[in-house]
Amino acid sequence: MIQDILHLLVSTVTDIYTLLVVLRFLLQVAKADFYNPLSQFIVKATDPLLKPLRRFIPGFWGIDLSSLVLALLVQIVGVIIVSLLAGALVTNPFIYLLVGVFGVLEAALNFYFFAIIILIIISWIAPQTYNPAAALLSQLTDPVLTPFRRLLPAMGGLDFSPMLALFVIHILRAIILPGLIASLGSFL
């Protein structure tokens, strides 16, 4: 029972911090407003671990590689701790790297899935009001939604592109990502 509680605690902390680091990366990629209060929270929460990494890992073409490495390291450390708690430590380090990469991808896909749903609900409830959280979500999801908006333009004032994006993200989360994990796991 204590082991289950520790497992849940480690998994939750790992997933939340990974999400924060992934959001920090996405803020930079989307060129979102860093003066937004939520952006400032994300920056302050990730800076203690990110600043030391930036000394060793430079950016590349405007991409903050240190954020991606930190997200990957957080996932790997979380998986190792959970494995130690379960008494099932694996000796192949490639497995931890693979699980870490898929954990970071899953965090990004889950964020986009729920962010788009939240934006859809906000557009129904309060379409013309300003909220810093909604503004930040809009800035973060625009790079993902733009290709879908080109593919499926607004019809009669209704934008169906978020539904198409949700469908594609759901396929990635529910079918493709688990399929990749299973197929790569069979090779190891």
CNS distance restraints for C-alpha pairs under 8 A (distance, minus, plus):
assign (resid   1 and name CA) (resid   5 and name CA) 6.36 0.50 0.50
assign (resid   2 and name CA) (resid   6 and name CA) 6.16 0.50 0.50
assign (resid   3 and name CA) (resid   7 and name CA) 6.01 0.50 0.50
assign (resid   3 and name CA) (resid  85 and name CA) 6.57 0.50 0.50
assign (resid   3 and name CA) (resid  86 and name CA) 7.63 0.50 0.50
assign (resid   4 and name CA) (resid   8 and name CA) 6.11 0.50 0.50
assign (resid   5 and name CA) (resid   9 and name CA) 6.07 0.50 0.50
assign (resid   6 and name CA) (resid  10 and name CA) 6.01 0.50 0.50
assign (resid   6 and name CA) (resid  85 and name CA) 7.78 0.50 0.50
assign (resid   7 and name CA) (resid  11 and name CA) 6.01 0.50 0.50
assign (resid   7 and name CA) (resid  82 and name CA) 5.80 0.50 0.50
assign (resid   7 and name CA) (resid  85 and name CA) 6.94 0.50 0.50
assign (resid   8 and name CA) (resid  12 and name CA) 5.97 0.50 0.50
assign (resid   9 and name CA) (resid  13 and name CA) 6.13 0.50 0.50
assign (resid  10 and name CA) (resid  14 and name CA) 5.95 0.50 0.50
assign (resid  10 and name CA) (resid  78 and name CA) 6.44 0.50 0.50
assign (resid  10 and name CA) (resid  81 and name CA) 7.46 0.50 0.50
assign (resid  10 and name CA) (resid  82 and name CA) 6.94 0.50 0.50
assign (resid  11 and name CA) (resid  15 and name CA) 6.01 0.50 0.50
assign (resid  11 and name CA) (resid  78 and name CA) 6.54 0.50 0.50
assign (resid  11 and name CA) (resid  79 and name CA) 7.97 0.50 0.50
assign (resid  11 and name CA) (resid  82 and name CA) 7.39 0.50 0.50
assign (resid  12 and name CA) (resid  16 and name CA) 6.07 0.50 0.50
assign (resid  13 and name CA) (resid  17 and name CA) 6.06 0.50 0.50
assign (resid  14 and name CA) (resid  18 and name CA) 5.94 0.50 0.50
assign (resid  14 and name CA) (resid  74 and name CA) 6.33 0.50 0.50
assign (resid  14 and name CA) (resid  75 and name CA) 6.31 0.50 0.50
assign (resid  14 and name CA) (resid  78 and name CA) 5.58 0.50 0.50
assign (resid  15 and name CA) (resid  19 and name CA) 6.08 0.50 0.50
assign (resid  15 and name CA) (resid  75 and name CA) 7.54 0.50 0.50
assign (resid  15 and name CA) (resid 107 and name CA) 7.37 0.50 0.50
assign (resid  16 and name CA) (resid  20 and name CA) 6.30 0.50 0.50
assign (resid  17 and name CA) (resid  21 and name CA) 6.26 0.50 0.50
assign (resid  17 and name CA) (resid  71 and name CA) 7.90 0.50 0.50
assign (resid  17 and name CA) (resid  74 and name CA) 7.47 0.50 0.50
assign (resid  18 and name CA) (resid  22 and name CA) 6.05 0.50 0.50
assign (resid  18 and name CA) (resid  71 and name CA) 5.10 0.50 0.50
assign (resid  18 and name CA) (resid  72 and name CA) 7.87 0.50 0.50
assign (resid  18 and name CA) (resid  74 and name CA) 6.28 0.50 0.50
assign (resid  18 and name CA) (resid  75 and name CA) 6.74 0.50 0.50
assign (resid  18 and name CA) (resid 104 and name CA) 6.92 0.50 0.50
assign (resid  18 and name CA) (resid 107 and name CA) 7.12 0.50 0.50
assign (resid  19 and name CA) (resid  23 and name CA) 5.98 0.50 0.50
assign (resid  19 and name CA) (resid  71 and name CA) 7.92 0.50 0.50
assign (resid  19 and name CA) (resid 104 and name CA) 7.93 0.50 0.50
assign (resid  19 and name CA) (resid 107 and name CA) 5.78 0.50 0.50
assign (resid  19 and name CA) (resid 108 and name CA) 7.24 0.50 0.50
assign (resid  19 and name CA) (resid 111 and name CA) 7.67 0.50 0.50
assign (resid  20 and name CA) (resid  24 and name CA) 6.17 0.50 0.50
assign (resid  20 and name CA) (resid  42 and name CA) 6.05 0.50 0.50
assign (resid  20 and name CA) (resid  45 and name CA) 7.56 0.50 0.50
assign (resid  20 and name CA) (resid  46 and name CA) 6.94 0.50 0.50
assign (resid  21 and name CA) (resid  25 and name CA) 6.34 0.50 0.50
assign (resid  21 and name CA) (resid  42 and name CA) 7.71 0.50 0.50
assign (resid  21 and name CA) (resid  46 and name CA) 6.18 0.50 0.50
assign (resid  21 and name CA) (resid  67 and name CA) 6.08 0.50 0.50
assign (resid  21 and name CA) (resid  68 and name CA) 7.57 0.50 0.50
assign (resid  21 and name CA) (resid  70 and name CA) 7.15 0.50 0.50
assign (resid  21 and name CA) (resid  71 and name CA) 5.67 0.50 0.50
assign (resid  22 and name CA) (resid  26 and name CA) 6.14 0.50 0.50
assign (resid  22 and name CA) (resid  67 and name CA) 7.05 0.50 0.50
assign (resid  22 and name CA) (resid  68 and name CA) 7.02 0.50 0.50
assign (resid  22 and name CA) (resid  71 and name CA) 6.42 0.50 0.50
assign (resid  22 and name CA) (resid 104 and name CA) 7.34 0.50 0.50
assign (resid  22 and name CA) (resid 107 and name CA) 7.42 0.50 0.50
assign (resid  22 and name CA) (resid 108 and name CA) 6.58 0.50 0.50
assign (resid  23 and name CA) (resid  27 and name CA) 5.91 0.50 0.50
assign (resid  23 and name CA) (resid  42 and name CA) 7.41 0.50 0.50
assign (resid  23 and name CA) (resid 108 and name CA) 7.95 0.50 0.50
assign (resid  24 and name CA) (resid  28 and name CA) 6.60 0.50 0.50
assign (resid  24 and name CA) (resid  39 and name CA) 7.88 0.50 0.50
assign (resid  24 and name CA) (resid  42 and name CA) 6.34 0.50 0.50
assign (resid  24 and name CA) (resid  43 and name CA) 6.64 0.50 0.50
assign (resid  24 and name CA) (resid  46 and name CA) 7.56 0.50 0.50
assign (resid  24 and name CA) (resid  67 and name CA) 7.09 0.50 0.50
assign (resid  25 and name CA) (resid  29 and name CA) 6.34 0.50 0.50
assign (resid  25 and name CA) (resid  63 and name CA) 7.99 0.50 0.50
assign (resid  25 and name CA) (resid  64 and name CA) 6.48 0.50 0.50
assign (resid  25 and name CA) (resid  67 and name CA) 5.74 0.50 0.50
assign (resid  25 and name CA) (resid  68 and name CA) 6.96 0.50 0.50
assign (resid  26 and name CA) (resid  30 and name CA) 5.88 0.50 0.50
assign (resid  26 and name CA) (resid 140 and name CA) 6.73 0.50 0.50
assign (resid  27 and name CA) (resid  31 and name CA) 5.81 0.50 0.50
assign (resid  27 and name CA) (resid  32 and name CA) 5.13 0.50 0.50
assign (resid  27 and name CA) (resid  33 and name CA) 7.76 0.50 0.50
assign (resid  27 and name CA) (resid  34 and name CA) 7.66 0.50 0.50
assign (resid  27 and name CA) (resid  39 and name CA) 7.66 0.50 0.50
assign (resid  27 and name CA) (resid 140 and name CA) 6.55 0.50 0.50
assign (resid  28 and name CA) (resid  32 and name CA) 6.57 0.50 0.50
assign (resid  28 and name CA) (resid  63 and name CA) 7.63 0.50 0.50
assign (resid  28 and name CA) (resid  64 and name CA) 7.51 0.50 0.50
assign (resid  29 and name CA) (resid  62 and name CA) 7.88 0.50 0.50
assign (resid  29 and name CA) (resid  63 and name CA) 6.87 0.50 0.50
assign (resid  30 and name CA) (resid 139 and name CA) 6.69 0.50 0.50
assign (resid  30 and name CA) (resid 140 and name CA) 5.78 0.50 0.50
assign (resid  30 and name CA) (resid 142 and name CA) 7.89 0.50 0.50
assign (resid  30 and name CA) (resid 143 and name CA) 6.57 0.50 0.50
assign (resid  31 and name CA) (resid 139 and name CA) 7.96 0.50 0.50
assign (resid  32 and name CA) (resid 136 and name CA) 6.87 0.50 0.50
assign (resid  32 and name CA) (resid 139 and name CA) 5.67 0.50 0.50
assign (resid  32 and name CA) (resid 140 and name CA) 6.64 0.50 0.50
assign (resid  33 and name CA) (resid  39 and name CA) 7.14 0.50 0.50
assign (resid  33 and name CA) (resid 136 and name CA) 7.18 0.50 0.50
assign (resid  33 and name CA) (resid 139 and name CA) 7.94 0.50 0.50
assign (resid  34 and name CA) (resid  39 and name CA) 5.24 0.50 0.50
assign (resid  34 and name CA) (resid  40 and name CA) 6.34 0.50 0.50
assign (resid  35 and name CA) (resid  39 and name CA) 6.50 0.50 0.50
assign (resid  35 and name CA) (resid  40 and name CA) 6.30 0.50 0.50
assign (resid  36 and name CA) (resid  40 and name CA) 6.25 0.50 0.50
assign (resid  36 and name CA) (resid 132 and name CA) 6.43 0.50 0.50
assign (resid  36 and name CA) (resid 136 and name CA) 7.30 0.50 0.50
assign (resid  37 and name CA) (resid  41 and name CA) 6.29 0.50 0.50
assign (resid  37 and name CA) (resid 132 and name CA) 7.22 0.50 0.50
assign (resid  38 and name CA) (resid  42 and name CA) 6.26 0.50 0.50
assign (resid  38 and name CA) (resid 132 and name CA) 7.50 0.50 0.50
assign (resid  38 and name CA) (resid 133 and name CA) 6.79 0.50 0.50
assign (resid  38 and name CA) (resid 136 and name CA) 7.72 0.50 0.50
assign (resid  39 and name CA) (resid  43 and name CA) 6.15 0.50 0.50
assign (resid  39 and name CA) (resid 136 and name CA) 7.81 0.50 0.50
assign (resid  40 and name CA) (resid  44 and name CA) 6.10 0.50 0.50
assign (resid  41 and name CA) (resid  45 and name CA) 6.01 0.50 0.50
assign (resid  42 and name CA) (resid  46 and name CA) 6.15 0.50 0.50
assign (resid  43 and name CA) (resid  47 and name CA) 5.80 0.50 0.50
assign (resid  44 and name CA) (resid  48 and name CA) 7.58 0.50 0.50
assign (resid  46 and name CA) (resid  50 and name CA) 5.92 0.50 0.50
assign (resid  47 and name CA) (resid  51 and name CA) 5.52 0.50 0.50
assign (resid  48 and name CA) (resid  52 and name CA) 7.51 0.50 0.50
assign (resid  49 and name CA) (resid  53 and name CA) 6.97 0.50 0.50
assign (resid  49 and name CA) (resid  70 and name CA) 7.59 0.50 0.50
assign (resid  50 and name CA) (resid  54 and name CA) 6.31 0.50 0.50
assign (resid  50 and name CA) (resid  66 and name CA) 6.79 0.50 0.50
assign (resid  50 and name CA) (resid  67 and name CA) 6.63 0.50 0.50
assign (resid  50 and name CA) (resid  70 and name CA) 6.81 0.50 0.50
assign (resid  51 and name CA) (resid  55 and name CA) 7.01 0.50 0.50
assign (resid  52 and name CA) (resid  56 and name CA) 7.50 0.50 0.50
assign (resid  53 and name CA) (resid  57 and name CA) 5.93 0.50 0.50
assign (resid  53 and name CA) (resid  66 and name CA) 5.90 0.50 0.50
assign (resid  53 and name CA) (resid  70 and name CA) 7.62 0.50 0.50
assign (resid  54 and name CA) (resid  58 and name CA) 5.99 0.50 0.50
assign (resid  54 and name CA) (resid  66 and name CA) 5.74 0.50 0.50
assign (resid  57 and name CA) (resid  65 and name CA) 6.70 0.50 0.50
assign (resid  57 and name CA) (resid  66 and name CA) 5.48 0.50 0.50
assign (resid  58 and name CA) (resid  64 and name CA) 7.39 0.50 0.50
assign (resid  58 and name CA) (resid  65 and name CA) 6.74 0.50 0.50
assign (resid  58 and name CA) (resid  66 and name CA) 6.90 0.50 0.50
assign (resid  59 and name CA) (resid  63 and name CA) 5.48 0.50 0.50
assign (resid  59 and name CA) (resid  64 and name CA) 4.70 0.50 0.50
assign (resid  59 and name CA) (resid  65 and name CA) 5.39 0.50 0.50
assign (resid  59 and name CA) (resid  66 and name CA) 7.09 0.50 0.50
assign (resid  60 and name CA) (resid  64 and name CA) 6.72 0.50 0.50
assign (resid  60 and name CA) (resid  65 and name CA) 6.79 0.50 0.50
assign (resid  64 and name CA) (resid  68 and name CA) 7.06 0.50 0.50
assign (resid  65 and name CA) (resid  69 and name CA) 6.16 0.50 0.50
assign (resid  66 and name CA) (resid  70 and name CA) 5.99 0.50 0.50
assign (resid  67 and name CA) (resid  71 and name CA) 6.15 0.50 0.50
assign (resid  68 and name CA) (resid  72 and name CA) 6.15 0.50 0.50
assign (resid  69 and name CA) (resid  73 and name CA) 6.04 0.50 0.50
assign (resid  70 and name CA) (resid  74 and name CA) 6.05 0.50 0.50
assign (resid  71 and name CA) (resid  75 and name CA) 6.28 0.50 0.50
assign (resid  71 and name CA) (resid 104 and name CA) 6.45 0.50 0.50
assign (resid  72 and name CA) (resid  76 and name CA) 6.17 0.50 0.50
assign (resid  72 and name CA) (resid  97 and name CA) 7.74 0.50 0.50
assign (resid  72 and name CA) (resid 100 and name CA) 5.31 0.50 0.50
assign (resid  72 and name CA) (resid 101 and name CA) 6.13 0.50 0.50
assign (resid  72 and name CA) (resid 103 and name CA) 7.87 0.50 0.50
assign (resid  72 and name CA) (resid 104 and name CA) 6.38 0.50 0.50
assign (resid  73 and name CA) (resid  77 and name CA) 6.00 0.50 0.50
assign (resid  73 and name CA) (resid 100 and name CA) 7.30 0.50 0.50
assign (resid  74 and name CA) (resid  78 and name CA) 6.05 0.50 0.50
assign (resid  74 and name CA) (resid 100 and name CA) 7.99 0.50 0.50
assign (resid  75 and name CA) (resid  79 and name CA) 6.15 0.50 0.50
assign (resid  75 and name CA) (resid  99 and name CA) 7.72 0.50 0.50
assign (resid  75 and name CA) (resid 100 and name CA) 4.84 0.50 0.50
assign (resid  75 and name CA) (resid 101 and name CA) 7.91 0.50 0.50
assign (resid  75 and name CA) (resid 103 and name CA) 6.36 0.50 0.50
assign (resid  75 and name CA) (resid 104 and name CA) 7.13 0.50 0.50
assign (resid  76 and name CA) (resid  80 and name CA) 6.13 0.50 0.50
assign (resid  76 and name CA) (resid  96 and name CA) 5.72 0.50 0.50
assign (resid  76 and name CA) (resid  97 and name CA) 6.51 0.50 0.50
assign (resid  76 and name CA) (resid  99 and name CA) 7.20 0.50 0.50
assign (resid  76 and name CA) (resid 100 and name CA) 5.01 0.50 0.50
assign (resid  77 and name CA) (resid  81 and name CA) 6.14 0.50 0.50
assign (resid  78 and name CA) (resid  82 and name CA) 6.16 0.50 0.50
assign (resid  79 and name CA) (resid  83 and name CA) 5.99 0.50 0.50
assign (resid  79 and name CA) (resid  96 and name CA) 7.06 0.50 0.50
assign (resid  79 and name CA) (resid  99 and name CA) 7.74 0.50 0.50
assign (resid  79 and name CA) (resid 100 and name CA) 7.67 0.50 0.50
assign (resid  80 and name CA) (resid  84 and name CA) 6.11 0.50 0.50
assign (resid  80 and name CA) (resid  89 and name CA) 7.09 0.50 0.50
assign (resid  80 and name CA) (resid  96 and name CA) 7.47 0.50 0.50
assign (resid  81 and name CA) (resid  85 and name CA) 6.19 0.50 0.50
assign (resid  82 and name CA) (resid  86 and name CA) 6.19 0.50 0.50
assign (resid  83 and name CA) (resid  87 and name CA) 5.95 0.50 0.50
assign (resid  83 and name CA) (resid  88 and name CA) 5.15 0.50 0.50
assign (resid  83 and name CA) (resid  89 and name CA) 5.11 0.50 0.50
assign (resid  83 and name CA) (resid  90 and name CA) 7.76 0.50 0.50
assign (resid  84 and name CA) (resid  88 and name CA) 6.20 0.50 0.50
assign (resid  84 and name CA) (resid  89 and name CA) 5.69 0.50 0.50
assign (resid  90 and name CA) (resid  95 and name CA) 7.76 0.50 0.50
assign (resid  92 and name CA) (resid  96 and name CA) 7.50 0.50 0.50
assign (resid  93 and name CA) (resid  97 and name CA) 6.43 0.50 0.50
assign (resid  94 and name CA) (resid  98 and name CA) 6.05 0.50 0.50
assign (resid  95 and name CA) (resid  99 and name CA) 6.09 0.50 0.50
assign (resid  95 and name CA) (resid 188 and name CA) 7.61 0.50 0.50
assign (resid  96 and name CA) (resid 100 and name CA) 5.97 0.50 0.50
assign (resid  97 and name CA) (resid 101 and name CA) 6.19 0.50 0.50
assign (resid  98 and name CA) (resid 102 and name CA) 6.26 0.50 0.50
assign (resid  99 and name CA) (resid 103 and name CA) 5.96 0.50 0.50
assign (resid 100 and name CA) (resid 104 and name CA) 6.25 0.50 0.50
assign (resid 101 and name CA) (resid 105 and name CA) 6.28 0.50 0.50
assign (resid 102 and name CA) (resid 106 and name CA) 5.95 0.50 0.50
assign (resid 102 and name CA) (resid 177 and name CA) 7.51 0.50 0.50
assign (resid 102 and name CA) (resid 181 and name CA) 7.67 0.50 0.50
assign (resid 103 and name CA) (resid 107 and name CA) 6.14 0.50 0.50
assign (resid 104 and name CA) (resid 108 and name CA) 6.35 0.50 0.50
assign (resid 105 and name CA) (resid 109 and name CA) 6.16 0.50 0.50
assign (resid 106 and name CA) (resid 110 and name CA) 5.94 0.50 0.50
assign (resid 106 and name CA) (resid 173 and name CA) 6.91 0.50 0.50
assign (resid 106 and name CA) (resid 177 and name CA) 7.95 0.50 0.50
assign (resid 107 and name CA) (resid 111 and name CA) 6.10 0.50 0.50
assign (resid 108 and name CA) (resid 112 and name CA) 6.29 0.50 0.50
assign (resid 109 and name CA) (resid 113 and name CA) 6.07 0.50 0.50
assign (resid 109 and name CA) (resid 169 and name CA) 6.49 0.50 0.50
assign (resid 109 and name CA) (resid 172 and name CA) 7.88 0.50 0.50
assign (resid 109 and name CA) (resid 173 and name CA) 6.73 0.50 0.50
assign (resid 110 and name CA) (resid 114 and name CA) 6.20 0.50 0.50
assign (resid 110 and name CA) (resid 173 and name CA) 7.72 0.50 0.50
assign (resid 111 and name CA) (resid 115 and name CA) 5.81 0.50 0.50
assign (resid 112 and name CA) (resid 116 and name CA) 5.98 0.50 0.50
assign (resid 112 and name CA) (resid 141 and name CA) 6.72 0.50 0.50
assign (resid 112 and name CA) (resid 169 and name CA) 7.80 0.50 0.50
assign (resid 113 and name CA) (resid 117 and name CA) 6.45 0.50 0.50
assign (resid 113 and name CA) (resid 166 and name CA) 6.01 0.50 0.50
assign (resid 113 and name CA) (resid 169 and name CA) 6.46 0.50 0.50
assign (resid 113 and name CA) (resid 170 and name CA) 7.45 0.50 0.50
assign (resid 114 and name CA) (resid 118 and name CA) 6.09 0.50 0.50
assign (resid 115 and name CA) (resid 119 and name CA) 6.16 0.50 0.50
assign (resid 115 and name CA) (resid 137 and name CA) 6.23 0.50 0.50
assign (resid 115 and name CA) (resid 141 and name CA) 7.30 0.50 0.50
assign (resid 116 and name CA) (resid 120 and name CA) 6.17 0.50 0.50
assign (resid 116 and name CA) (resid 137 and name CA) 7.96 0.50 0.50
assign (resid 116 and name CA) (resid 141 and name CA) 6.99 0.50 0.50
assign (resid 116 and name CA) (resid 162 and name CA) 6.58 0.50 0.50
assign (resid 116 and name CA) (resid 166 and name CA) 7.29 0.50 0.50
assign (resid 117 and name CA) (resid 121 and name CA) 6.30 0.50 0.50
assign (resid 118 and name CA) (resid 122 and name CA) 6.12 0.50 0.50
assign (resid 119 and name CA) (resid 123 and name CA) 6.06 0.50 0.50
assign (resid 119 and name CA) (resid 134 and name CA) 6.79 0.50 0.50
assign (resid 119 and name CA) (resid 137 and name CA) 7.23 0.50 0.50
assign (resid 119 and name CA) (resid 138 and name CA) 7.17 0.50 0.50
assign (resid 120 and name CA) (resid 124 and name CA) 6.48 0.50 0.50
assign (resid 120 and name CA) (resid 162 and name CA) 7.67 0.50 0.50
assign (resid 121 and name CA) (resid 125 and name CA) 6.20 0.50 0.50
assign (resid 122 and name CA) (resid 126 and name CA) 5.49 0.50 0.50
assign (resid 122 and name CA) (resid 127 and name CA) 6.23 0.50 0.50
assign (resid 122 and name CA) (resid 134 and name CA) 7.65 0.50 0.50
assign (resid 123 and name CA) (resid 127 and name CA) 4.28 0.50 0.50
assign (resid 123 and name CA) (resid 128 and name CA) 7.90 0.50 0.50
assign (resid 130 and name CA) (resid 134 and name CA) 7.35 0.50 0.50
assign (resid 130 and name CA) (resid 135 and name CA) 7.15 0.50 0.50
assign (resid 131 and name CA) (resid 135 and name CA) 6.09 0.50 0.50
assign (resid 132 and name CA) (resid 136 and name CA) 6.13 0.50 0.50
assign (resid 133 and name CA) (resid 137 and name CA) 6.13 0.50 0.50
assign (resid 134 and name CA) (resid 138 and name CA) 6.02 0.50 0.50
assign (resid 135 and name CA) (resid 139 and name CA) 6.24 0.50 0.50
assign (resid 136 and name CA) (resid 140 and name CA) 6.14 0.50 0.50
assign (resid 137 and name CA) (resid 141 and name CA) 6.02 0.50 0.50
assign (resid 138 and name CA) (resid 142 and name CA) 5.91 0.50 0.50
assign (resid 139 and name CA) (resid 143 and name CA) 7.79 0.50 0.50
assign (resid 141 and name CA) (resid 145 and name CA) 6.08 0.50 0.50
assign (resid 142 and name CA) (resid 146 and name CA) 5.75 0.50 0.50
assign (resid 143 and name CA) (resid 147 and name CA) 7.69 0.50 0.50
assign (resid 144 and name CA) (resid 148 and name CA) 7.59 0.50 0.50
assign (resid 144 and name CA) (resid 165 and name CA) 7.80 0.50 0.50
assign (resid 145 and name CA) (resid 149 and name CA) 6.13 0.50 0.50
assign (resid 145 and name CA) (resid 161 and name CA) 6.89 0.50 0.50
assign (resid 145 and name CA) (resid 162 and name CA) 6.57 0.50 0.50
assign (resid 145 and name CA) (resid 165 and name CA) 6.63 0.50 0.50
assign (resid 146 and name CA) (resid 150 and name CA) 6.35 0.50 0.50
assign (resid 147 and name CA) (resid 151 and name CA) 6.27 0.50 0.50
assign (resid 148 and name CA) (resid 152 and name CA) 5.87 0.50 0.50
assign (resid 148 and name CA) (resid 153 and name CA) 7.98 0.50 0.50
assign (resid 148 and name CA) (resid 161 and name CA) 5.26 0.50 0.50
assign (resid 148 and name CA) (resid 162 and name CA) 7.48 0.50 0.50
assign (resid 148 and name CA) (resid 164 and name CA) 6.97 0.50 0.50
assign (resid 148 and name CA) (resid 165 and name CA) 6.44 0.50 0.50
assign (resid 149 and name CA) (resid 153 and name CA) 5.12 0.50 0.50
assign (resid 149 and name CA) (resid 154 and name CA) 7.38 0.50 0.50
assign (resid 149 and name CA) (resid 159 and name CA) 7.84 0.50 0.50
assign (resid 149 and name CA) (resid 161 and name CA) 5.28 0.50 0.50
assign (resid 151 and name CA) (resid 161 and name CA) 7.92 0.50 0.50
assign (resid 152 and name CA) (resid 160 and name CA) 7.03 0.50 0.50
assign (resid 152 and name CA) (resid 161 and name CA) 5.77 0.50 0.50
assign (resid 153 and name CA) (resid 159 and name CA) 6.93 0.50 0.50
assign (resid 153 and name CA) (resid 160 and name CA) 7.73 0.50 0.50
assign (resid 153 and name CA) (resid 161 and name CA) 7.20 0.50 0.50
assign (resid 154 and name CA) (resid 158 and name CA) 5.34 0.50 0.50
assign (resid 154 and name CA) (resid 159 and name CA) 4.46 0.50 0.50
assign (resid 154 and name CA) (resid 160 and name CA) 6.65 0.50 0.50
assign (resid 154 and name CA) (resid 161 and name CA) 7.68 0.50 0.50
assign (resid 155 and name CA) (resid 159 and name CA) 6.49 0.50 0.50
assign (resid 155 and name CA) (resid 160 and name CA) 7.76 0.50 0.50
assign (resid 160 and name CA) (resid 164 and name CA) 6.71 0.50 0.50
assign (resid 161 and name CA) (resid 165 and name CA) 6.13 0.50 0.50
assign (resid 162 and name CA) (resid 166 and name CA) 6.02 0.50 0.50
assign (resid 163 and name CA) (resid 167 and name CA) 6.18 0.50 0.50
assign (resid 164 and name CA) (resid 168 and name CA) 6.32 0.50 0.50
assign (resid 165 and name CA) (resid 169 and name CA) 6.08 0.50 0.50
assign (resid 166 and name CA) (resid 170 and name CA) 5.90 0.50 0.50
assign (resid 167 and name CA) (resid 171 and name CA) 6.26 0.50 0.50
assign (resid 168 and name CA) (resid 172 and name CA) 6.27 0.50 0.50
assign (resid 169 and name CA) (resid 173 and name CA) 6.08 0.50 0.50
assign (resid 170 and name CA) (resid 174 and name CA) 5.80 0.50 0.50
assign (resid 170 and name CA) (resid 175 and name CA) 7.93 0.50 0.50
assign (resid 171 and name CA) (resid 175 and name CA) 5.35 0.50 0.50
assign (resid 171 and name CA) (resid 176 and name CA) 6.45 0.50 0.50
assign (resid 172 and name CA) (resid 176 and name CA) 4.82 0.50 0.50
assign (resid 172 and name CA) (resid 177 and name CA) 5.74 0.50 0.50
assign (resid 173 and name CA) (resid 177 and name CA) 5.63 0.50 0.50
assign (resid 173 and name CA) (resid 178 and name CA) 7.31 0.50 0.50
assign (resid 174 and name CA) (resid 178 and name CA) 6.53 0.50 0.50
assign (resid 175 and name CA) (resid 179 and name CA) 5.92 0.50 0.50
assign (resid 176 and name CA) (resid 180 and name CA) 6.07 0.50 0.50
assign (resid 177 and name CA) (resid 181 and name CA) 6.23 0.50 0.50
assign (resid 178 and name CA) (resid 182 and name CA) 6.09 0.50 0.50
assign (resid 179 and name CA) (resid 183 and name CA) 6.05 0.50 0.50
assign (resid 180 and name CA) (resid 184 and name CA) 5.93 0.50 0.50
assign (resid 181 and name CA) (resid 185 and name CA) 5.77 0.50 0.50
assign (resid 182 and name CA) (resid 186 and name CA) 6.24 0.50 0.50
assign (resid 183 and name CA) (resid 187 and name CA) 6.87 0.50 0.50
assign (resid 184 and name CA) (resid 188 and name CA) 6.75 0.50 0.50
